Each structure stands twice: as C-alpha cells, then as structure tokens.
Amino acid sequence: MLYYLRVGDKNDYLYSYIRKSKFDVEILLNLKADLSVSAKDRLNPTDDEVISTIKTAVKEYAETIDLLKSLNLDITPAWIDYQYRINLLSTYLPTQLEESDLVSLWANLEEPRNLKNWMTFLKTNYAGQYNGSLAKRVFENQQ
C-alpha cells in the first residue's frame, strides 16, 4: 500500500501548509475521497487501485485542458491550475519502464515465452509501471 501511504502522508499536508498552499491539500484530499469510493476495501486499497485512481484523475485534468483549448477560450489561468494538478499527482505515479528495460525483462522471462505469459509476468511484477502497447511491441519484435 505504498502509494496509499504516500498519498495520505501527513508530511505532504504539512509541507502544503508550510508553503501556505491549501490547494495541494485540497487536491490530495479529493484524491483520497475518490479512492475511498472506487476501492473495493475502502480502508485498505491495493496499489493497483491507487495507481488507477491517480491515472484517471490525471487523464480527466488533461481532457479538461484539451476541451478548453478546443473552445478557443483564454484558458491561461485554468491551464496553469490543471497542469499543476497533473504535475502534483504525477509525482505519486511509479516511473514507467522504458523499451530497453522491457527488452531485458523479456530476455530473463522463463519458457514458454508467449504473449499471455509475458503480460501476466508484467502485471504481476510491474503493475502500473509499463505501457501495454509498448510491451506488446517488444513481444512482437522478440519473436
């Protein structure tokens, strides 16, 4: 539950108050509220649930920016606000594996090497840390 603890870390709240930025606290509390609604076990969400909730929030903020841009509105204040939210929440996401990392993982994968075993291996050991289409491309290139 590392990500849940990081999102709920009082040091984040304390740091926000020290900076006199209640805005950060609001964002993190909204994220925790979303997580408590979406998690199967509200008090003990899995890392996958936390990562999924963060990714959903980041995607929604990015879509809001795109929508405002498509309406040709002067969105500078809103863009700064939503971009700040994206940047803040992105700090809680695990780093993504690069193609070279996936290739080296593929080389160490046990037999039989097929797409099902490859994707199961990644989901079990590197959930939320890989791009599925990139992993599939690595699989196809290694065949």
C-alpha positions as CSV (number, residue, x, y, z in Angstrom):
1,M,0.0,0.0,0.0
2,L,3.0,2.3,-0.6
3,Y,1.1,4.7,-2.9
4,Y,-1.8,4.9,-0.5
5,L,0.5,5.8,2.3
6,R,2.3,8.3,0.2
7,V,-1.0,10.0,-0.8
8,G,-2.1,10.0,2.8
9,D,1.3,11.0,4.1
10,K,0.9,13.8,6.7
11,N,4.2,15.2,5.5
12,D,2.6,16.2,2.2
13,Y,-0.2,18.0,4.1
14,L,2.3,19.6,6.5
15,Y,4.5,20.7,3.6
16,S,1.5,22.2,1.8
17,Y,0.5,24.2,4.9
18,I,4.1,25.3,5.4
19,R,4.1,26.7,1.9
20,K,0.7,28.1,2.7
21,S,-0.8,26.2,-0.2
22,K,-4.1,24.7,0.9
23,F,-4.5,24.0,-2.8
24,D,-2.2,20.9,-2.6
25,V,-4.1,19.7,0.4
26,E,-7.4,20.0,-1.4
27,I,-6.1,18.0,-4.4
28,L,-4.7,15.2,-2.2
29,L,-7.9,15.1,-0.1
30,N,-10.0,14.9,-3.3
31,L,-7.8,12.0,-4.5
32,K,-8.3,10.2,-1.2
33,A,-12.0,10.7,-1.4
34,D,-12.1,9.3,-5.0
35,L,-10.0,6.4,-3.8
36,S,-12.3,5.6,-0.9
37,V,-15.3,5.4,-3.3
38,S,-13.5,3.3,-6.0
39,A,-11.6,0.9,-3.9
40,K,-13.1,-2.5,-3.0
41,D,-11.7,-2.3,0.5
42,R,-12.1,1.4,1.4
43,L,-9.6,1.3,4.3
44,N,-7.0,-0.8,2.5
45,P,-6.8,-0.2,-1.2
46,T,-4.4,-2.0,-3.4
47,D,-1.5,-0.3,-5.2
48,D,-3.3,-1.0,-8.5
49,E,-6.4,0.8,-7.3
50,V,-4.4,3.8,-6.1
51,I,-2.4,4.0,-9.4
52,S,-5.6,3.6,-11.4
53,T,-7.3,6.4,-9.4
54,I,-4.3,8.7,-9.9
55,K,-4.1,8.0,-13.6
56,T,-7.9,8.6,-14.0
57,A,-7.6,12.0,-12.3
58,V,-4.6,13.0,-14.4
59,K,-6.4,11.9,-17.6
60,E,-9.5,13.9,-16.6
61,Y,-7.4,17.0,-16.0
62,A,-5.7,16.6,-19.4
63,E,-9.0,16.2,-21.1
64,T,-10.3,19.4,-19.4
65,I,-7.3,21.3,-20.8
66,D,-7.9,19.9,-24.3
67,L,-11.6,20.8,-24.1
68,L,-10.9,24.4,-23.0
69,K,-8.4,24.7,-25.8
70,S,-10.9,23.4,-28.4
71,L,-13.4,26.0,-27.3
72,N,-10.8,28.7,-28.1
73,L,-11.2,30.3,-24.7
74,D,-8.5,32.3,-22.9
75,I,-7.6,29.4,-20.6
76,T,-4.3,30.5,-19.2
77,P,-5.4,30.5,-15.5
78,A,-7.3,27.3,-15.9
79,W,-4.5,25.6,-17.9
80,I,-2.0,26.6,-15.1
81,D,-4.3,25.2,-12.5
82,Y,-5.0,21.9,-14.2
83,Q,-1.3,21.5,-15.3
84,Y,-0.3,22.0,-11.7
85,R,-2.7,19.3,-10.6
86,I,-1.3,16.9,-13.3
87,N,2.3,17.6,-12.2
88,L,1.4,17.1,-8.5
89,L,-0.4,13.8,-9.0
90,S,2.2,12.5,-11.4
91,T,4.7,12.6,-8.6
92,Y,2.8,9.8,-7.0
93,L,2.9,7.5,-10.1
94,P,5.6,4.9,-10.5
95,T,8.2,5.6,-13.2
96,Q,7.4,3.8,-16.4
97,L,9.7,1.1,-17.8
98,E,11.5,2.1,-21.0
99,E,11.7,-0.2,-24.0
100,S,15.2,-1.2,-23.1
101,D,14.0,-2.3,-19.7
102,L,11.3,-4.3,-21.2
103,V,13.7,-6.0,-23.6
104,S,16.0,-7.0,-20.7
105,L,13.0,-8.3,-18.8
106,W,11.9,-10.3,-21.8
107,A,15.4,-11.9,-22.1
108,N,15.0,-13.2,-18.5
109,L,11.5,-14.4,-18.9
110,E,11.1,-18.2,-18.4
111,E,9.8,-20.5,-21.0
112,P,7.3,-20.8,-22.6
113,R,7.6,-17.3,-24.0
114,N,4.2,-16.3,-25.3
115,L,2.1,-13.1,-25.1
116,K,-0.1,-14.4,-22.3
117,N,2.9,-15.3,-20.0
118,W,4.6,-12.0,-20.9
119,M,1.7,-9.8,-20.0
120,T,0.9,-11.9,-16.8
121,F,4.6,-11.5,-15.7
122,L,4.5,-7.7,-16.2
123,K,1.1,-7.3,-14.5
124,T,2.2,-9.4,-11.5
125,N,5.6,-7.9,-11.0
126,Y,5.4,-4.4,-12.6
127,A,1.8,-3.3,-12.4
128,G,1.3,0.3,-13.4
129,Q,4.9,0.6,-14.5
130,Y,4.6,-0.4,-18.1
131,N,2.8,0.7,-21.3
132,G,0.8,-2.2,-22.6
133,S,1.2,-1.3,-26.3
134,L,5.0,-0.9,-25.8
135,A,5.1,-4.3,-24.0
136,K,3.2,-5.9,-26.9
137,R,5.6,-4.3,-29.4
138,V,8.6,-5.7,-27.5
139,F,7.0,-9.1,-27.6
140,E,6.4,-8.9,-31.4
141,N,10.0,-7.7,-32.0
142,Q,11.5,-10.5,-30.0
143,Q,9.6,-13.2,-31.9
